[in-house]
Amino acid sequence: MQDHTIHTLLDLHAQIIDQEDGYWVKIEAWEVKVTQHIPYGIRYSLTLHAPSGKRILGYDNAHSVKQKGKRYSGQRLAFDHQHRHVADKGVPYEFKNAHQLLNDFFNEVDRVLQEVRSK
């Protein structure tokens, strides 16, 4: 089944979205060859940045991440993942479709910004 929402994500490529108080979101998305690790044929990076430019949240599929508790070589490597904070090397994210990815990302952006601004 083809994900028609991929075009929405692709249309957002290279967008910088102001989040007020110096925070900003950057969206990158481009088509790639379909592979075992990228069965939907798109690379993406959705990031939230602090006023300093440092990434404080990210969702991407640029590299695999180790699944917690998995020790054996037969494990499936997770390429879709999220970085929940500055030092997070990534935890698996279950990509369902581009619409859900955008929804999950922006909900997390709202949560992180609310947390940062309440300090």
Secondary structure, DSSP 8 states (H G I E B T S, - for coil): ---TTHHHHHHTTTEEEE-STT-EEEEEEEE----SS-TT-EEEEEEEE-TTS-EEEEEE-SS-B--TT--STTS--B-SEEE-STT---EE-----HHHHHHHHHHHHHHHHHHHHT-
